[in-house]
Amino acid sequence: MFAFHVNWTRPFTARNPGAPYAVEPFELLTTVLSALEWQRQGGVIAMATDGLGAAYYEGLGLGSLWNGGIRPVLQDAIPDTVSPFAFWAAGKLYALREMPAPCVMIDTDFILWRSIEAQCAGADAAAIHREEIYPDIYPGPSHFQVAEGFDMDGLDWSVQPCNTALAYFGSAAFKGLYTARAISFMEHAPHADDPLTYMVFAEQRLLAMCAAEAGAKLAILSDLDTLFGAGQQAYTHVWGYKQQMRDDPAAYIAFCRRCAARIKREYPGFAPAAAAVPCLSQYF
């Protein structure tokens, strides 16, 4: 199966004007494990990014990490009217539009430890788990400021959203329908002012809504209890732990050392390249 990571650098540069671009060490380490694990299962994985992102990974000596290459498909792809503050993960949707189906979109902080191919067989799309409709995260249609041209009629607001830290698209037609709708929403929301609700609507709620509207077969691969309570035998998603690590330097160091140890143990051929990255060397 073909998979891809995504890194759109504009949210970083917008929030840190003048600062040199950088990815945090724990994110680099999970990216390495995510890519290597996918390849161990026989898959091809690429990095979809922009020019700055491509230069950054090449400069670190990580260009060979992705056996599908580093693809700067996001360079000049996202209009300036799409806010990098409100739509910080917009790069995923623009990258997905360019990728051939079937494909798997994987966040750089998400690691698959076993194949999902059998679970995705016959599905138009798949996502890692459903989300509860908490109104502060998934509010109703009146919450959103959208310009004329984006029609919310026909959307089923009772359908549970899908978490897209891992998402599979088996149908090119459905992938096209979903990305067109999500990108249209982002491009018709130039005054978006909430970095949570707008992005998760575009990326996660619209996926479920589009599937329901189109009658697409949508597979759900796991649930939150299994994902976080089963010893991470199938998946690891760092998402909620990131801020805890930032707040606890000892936890940050311990996590990075565990990742580095696993890379050295299971991927000795790639470990020297990872250890040579200046911000990672202290963990190896």
Stockholm file with secondary structure:
# STOCKHOLM 1.0

chainA/1-284         MFAFHVNWTRPFTARNPGAPYAVEPFELLTTVLSALEWQRQGGVIAMATDGLGAAYYEGLGLGSLWNGGIRPVLQDAIPDTVSPFAFWAAGKLYALREMPAPCVMIDTDFILWRSIEAQCAGADAAAIHREEIYPDIYPGPSHFQVAEGFDMDGLDWSVQPCNTALAYFGSAAFKGLYTARAISFMEHAPHADDPLTYMVFAEQRLLAMCAAEAGAKLAILSDLDTLFGAGQQAYTHVWGYKQQMRDDPAAYIAFCRRCAARIKREYPGFAPAAAAVPCLSQYF
#=GR chainA/1-284 SS CEEEEEECCHHHHHHSTTCCCCCCHHHHHHHHHHHHHHHHTTCEEEEEECHHHHHHHHHHTCGGGCTTCEECTTTTTSCTTSCTTTTTTHHHHHHHHHSCSSEEEECTTEEESSCCHHHHTTCSEEEEEECCCCTTTSCCGGGCCCCTTCCCTTCCTTSCCEEEEEEEECCHHHHHHHHHHHHHHHHTCTTCCCTTHHHHIIIIIHHHHHHHHHTCCEEECCCHHHHHHSTTSSEEECTTHHHHHHHCHHHHHHHHHHHHHHHHHHCTTTHHHHHTSTTTGGGC
#=GC SS_cons         CEEEEEECCHHHHHHSTTCCCCCCHHHHHHHHHHHHHHHHTTCEEEEEECHHHHHHHHHHTCGGGCTTCEECTTTTTSCTTSCTTTTTTHHHHHHHHHSCSSEEEECTTEEESSCCHHHHTTCSEEEEEECCCCTTTSCCGGGCCCCTTCCCTTCCTTSCCEEEEEEEECCHHHHHHHHHHHHHHHHTCTTCCCTTHHHHIIIIIHHHHHHHHHTCCEEECCCHHHHHHSTTSSEEECTTHHHHHHHCHHHHHHHHHHHHHHHHHHCTTTHHHHHTSTTTGGGC
//
